[in-house]
Amino acid sequence: MITITRDTPLLPELSLLMERHAEAMHADTPPESIHMMDAGALAGPEIAFFVMRDDGQPIGMGALKRIDAAHAEIKSMHILAEMRGRGLARTMLEHLIAEAKAEGYVRLSLETGAQPAFAAAHGLYAGSGFKECPAFAAYGPDPNSIFMTMVLE
């Protein structure tokens, strides 16, 4: 059974998710273009962190970072590679969008890689209503990044 709950990213049982996410980000992206947050940063007060579990086992994660009262950013969305192909990334994304709406945000944005390895993510986000946009918040233009946003209704 798949569940998604708000939790702390500091749980020892999440170490595999954190390691795999870091490996994936470092595999195709130059270090100066990696914008991921580690577990300590994801535990910050401006972050709502969520864990996806399959029969209690952590298989995915995602977070919302508050930019301001009306705008949040998706951070650290990751599903373990061996669990992909089941629509779990879409399930997590839908959960994050619903949480953002429930928190009263009117805009939700994200940064993802521009490399071919991120093509599935681009398709997922575009298919869910995200549109490409300029760099936002503290980001600057980066040829290795694609910035996307959506207005929440």
DRENDO-1510 file (C-alpha; in Angstrom, 1 decimal, always signed):
<recs>
REC; n; res; u; v; w
REC; 1; MET; +0.0; +0.0; +0.0 .
REC; 2; ILE; +1.4; +3.4; -1.0 .
REC; 3; THR; +1.2; +6.2; +1.6 .
REC; 4; ILE; +2.6; +9.7; +1.6 .
REC; 5; THR; +3.2; +11.4; +5.0 .
REC; 6; ARG; +4.8; +14.6; +6.3 .
REC; 7; ASP; +7.9; +13.6; +8.1 .
REC; 8; THR; +11.4; +14.7; +9.0 .
REC; 9; PRO; +14.2; +14.1; +6.5 .
REC; 10; LEU; +16.6; +13.3; +9.3 .
REC; 11; LEU; +15.2; +9.7; +9.8 .
REC; 12; PRO; +18.0; +7.1; +9.4 .
REC; 13; GLU; +15.6; +5.0; +7.3 .
REC; 14; LEU; +15.7; +7.7; +4.6 .
REC; 15; SER; +19.5; +7.4; +4.1 .
REC; 16; LEU; +19.1; +5.3; +0.9 .
REC; 17; LEU; +16.7; +7.9; -0.6 .
REC; 18; MET; +19.1; +10.8; +0.2 .
REC; 19; GLU; +22.1; +8.9; -1.2 .
REC; 20; ARG; +20.3; +7.9; -4.4 .
REC; 21; HIS; +19.0; +11.5; -4.9 .
REC; 22; ALA; +22.5; +12.9; -4.4 .
REC; 23; GLU; +24.0; +10.3; -6.8 .
REC; 24; ALA; +21.4; +11.2; -9.5 .
REC; 25; MET; +22.0; +14.9; -9.2 .
REC; 26; HIS; +25.8; +14.5; -9.4 .
REC; 27; ALA; +25.7; +12.0; -12.3 .
REC; 28; ASP; +25.0; +14.5; -15.1 .
REC; 29; THR; +25.1; +18.0; -13.6 .
REC; 30; PRO; +28.2; +20.2; -13.0 .
REC; 31; PRO; +28.7; +20.9; -9.3 .
REC; 32; GLU; +28.0; +24.6; -9.7 .
REC; 33; SER; +24.6; +23.8; -11.1 .
REC; 34; ILE; +23.4; +21.4; -8.4 .
REC; 35; HIS; +20.8; +23.0; -6.3 .
REC; 36; MET; +19.7; +20.1; -4.2 .
REC; 37; MET; +19.3; +20.4; -0.4 .
REC; 38; ASP; +20.8; +17.9; +2.0 .
REC; 39; ALA; +18.7; +16.3; +4.8 .
REC; 40; GLY; +19.8; +19.0; +7.3 .
REC; 41; ALA; +18.6; +21.8; +5.0 .
REC; 42; LEU; +15.4; +19.9; +4.2 .
REC; 43; ALA; +14.7; +19.9; +8.0 .
REC; 44; GLY; +14.5; +23.7; +8.0 .
REC; 45; PRO; +11.4; +25.5; +9.2 .
REC; 46; GLU; +10.5; +26.8; +5.7 .
REC; 47; ILE; +10.3; +23.2; +4.3 .
REC; 48; ALA; +7.4; +20.8; +4.3 .
REC; 49; PHE; +9.0; +17.4; +3.7 .
REC; 50; PHE; +7.1; +14.3; +2.6 .
REC; 51; VAL; +8.0; +10.6; +2.4 .
REC; 52; MET; +6.3; +8.0; +0.1 .
REC; 53; ARG; +6.2; +4.5; +1.5 .
REC; 54; ASP; +5.2; +1.2; +0.0 .
REC; 55; ASP; +4.1; -1.1; +2.8 .
REC; 56; GLY; +6.1; +1.0; +5.2 .
REC; 57; GLN; +9.3; +1.1; +3.2 .
REC; 58; PRO; +10.5; +4.5; +2.1 .
REC; 59; ILE; +10.5; +4.7; -1.7 .
REC; 60; GLY; +10.2; +8.3; -2.5 .
REC; 61; MET; +10.4; +11.9; -1.2 .
REC; 62; GLY; +9.5; +15.4; -2.1 .
REC; 63; ALA; +9.4; +18.8; -0.4 .
REC; 64; LEU; +7.8; +22.2; -0.6 .
REC; 65; LYS; +10.0; +25.2; +0.3 .
REC; 66; ARG; +8.3; +28.4; +1.2 .
REC; 67; ILE; +9.5; +31.3; -0.9 .
REC; 68; ASP; +6.9; +33.8; +0.4 .
REC; 69; ALA; +3.3; +33.7; +1.5 .
REC; 70; ALA; +2.0; +33.1; -2.0 .
REC; 71; HIS; +4.9; +31.1; -3.7 .
REC; 72; ALA; +6.5; +27.8; -2.9 .
REC; 73; GLU; +9.1; +25.6; -4.7 .
REC; 74; ILE; +9.2; +21.9; -5.1 .
REC; 75; LYS; +12.5; +20.5; -3.8 .
REC; 76; SER; +14.2; +17.1; -3.7 .
REC; 77; MET; +11.5; +15.1; -5.5 .
REC; 78; HIS; +12.9; +11.6; -6.0 .
REC; 79; ILE; +11.5; +8.1; -6.4 .
REC; 80; LEU; +13.9; +5.1; -6.1 .
REC; 81; ALA; +14.9; +3.9; -9.6 .
REC; 82; GLU; +13.7; +0.3; -9.0 .
REC; 83; MET; +10.2; +1.7; -8.2 .
REC; 84; ARG; +9.8; +3.8; -11.3 .
REC; 85; GLY; +7.3; +3.0; -14.0 .
REC; 86; ARG; +4.4; +2.7; -11.7 .
REC; 87; GLY; +3.2; +6.3; -11.8 .
REC; 88; LEU; +4.7; +7.1; -8.3 .
REC; 89; ALA; +6.4; +10.3; -9.4 .
REC; 90; ARG; +3.0; +11.6; -10.7 .
REC; 91; THR; +1.4; +10.6; -7.4 .
REC; 92; MET; +4.1; +12.4; -5.4 .
REC; 93; LEU; +3.8; +15.5; -7.6 .
REC; 94; GLU; +0.0; +15.5; -7.3 .
REC; 95; HIS; +0.4; +15.3; -3.5 .
REC; 96; LEU; +2.8; +18.2; -3.4 .
REC; 97; ILE; +0.5; +20.3; -5.6 .
REC; 98; ALA; -2.4; +19.5; -3.3 .
REC; 99; GLU; -0.4; +20.4; -0.2 .
REC; 100; ALA; +0.7; +23.7; -1.8 .
REC; 101; LYS; -2.9; +24.6; -2.5 .
REC; 102; ALA; -3.9; +23.6; +1.1 .
REC; 103; GLU; -1.2; +25.9; +2.5 .
REC; 104; GLY; -2.7; +28.8; +0.4 .
REC; 105; TYR; +0.1; +29.1; -2.1 .
REC; 106; VAL; -1.0; +30.6; -5.4 .
REC; 107; ARG; +2.2; +29.8; -7.4 .
REC; 108; LEU; +4.4; +26.7; -7.3 .
REC; 109; SER; +7.8; +26.6; -9.1 .
REC; 110; LEU; +10.7; +24.3; -9.5 .
REC; 111; GLU; +14.2; +24.0; -10.9 .
REC; 112; THR; +15.3; +20.8; -12.7 .
REC; 113; GLY; +18.3; +19.8; -14.8 .
REC; 114; ALA; +18.5; +20.6; -18.5 .
REC; 115; GLN; +20.4; +17.4; -19.4 .
REC; 116; PRO; +18.8; +14.5; -21.3 .
REC; 117; ALA; +18.7; +12.5; -18.0 .
REC; 118; PHE; +16.0; +14.9; -16.8 .
REC; 119; ALA; +13.7; +14.4; -19.9 .
REC; 120; ALA; +11.2; +12.2; -18.0 .
REC; 121; ALA; +10.9; +14.9; -15.2 .
REC; 122; HIS; +10.4; +17.6; -17.9 .
REC; 123; GLY; +7.5; +15.6; -19.3 .
REC; 124; LEU; +6.0; +14.9; -15.9 .
REC; 125; TYR; +6.1; +18.6; -14.9 .
REC; 126; ALA; +4.8; +19.9; -18.3 .
REC; 127; GLY; +2.1; +17.3; -18.3 .
REC; 128; SER; +0.9; +18.5; -14.9 .
REC; 129; GLY; +0.6; +22.1; -16.0 .
REC; 130; PHE; +4.0; +23.6; -15.3 .
REC; 131; LYS; +5.4; +26.0; -17.9 .
REC; 132; GLU; +9.0; +27.1; -18.4 .
REC; 133; CYS; +9.8; +30.4; -16.8 .
REC; 134; PRO; +12.8; +32.6; -16.0 .
REC; 135; ALA; +15.0; +31.9; -12.9 .
REC; 136; PHE; +13.1; +32.7; -9.7 .
REC; 137; ALA; +13.8; +33.4; -6.0 .
REC; 138; ALA; +17.6; +33.3; -5.4 .
REC; 139; TYR; +18.4; +31.4; -8.7 .
REC; 140; GLY; +20.2; +33.0; -11.5 .
REC; 141; PRO; +20.2; +32.0; -15.2 .
REC; 142; ASP; +22.0; +28.6; -15.7 .
REC; 143; PRO; +22.3; +26.7; -18.9 .
REC; 144; ASN; +22.2; +23.5; -16.9 .
REC; 145; SER; +18.8; +24.3; -15.3 .
REC; 146; ILE; +15.2; +24.5; -16.5 .
REC; 147; PHE; +12.9; +26.6; -14.4 .
REC; 148; MET; +9.2; +25.9; -14.4 .
REC; 149; THR; +6.1; +27.4; -12.6 .
REC; 150; MET; +2.4; +27.0; -12.4 .
REC; 151; VAL; -0.5; +29.1; -11.0 .
REC; 152; LEU; -2.5; +27.1; -8.5 .
REC; 153; GLU; -6.2; +27.2; -8.9 .
</recs>
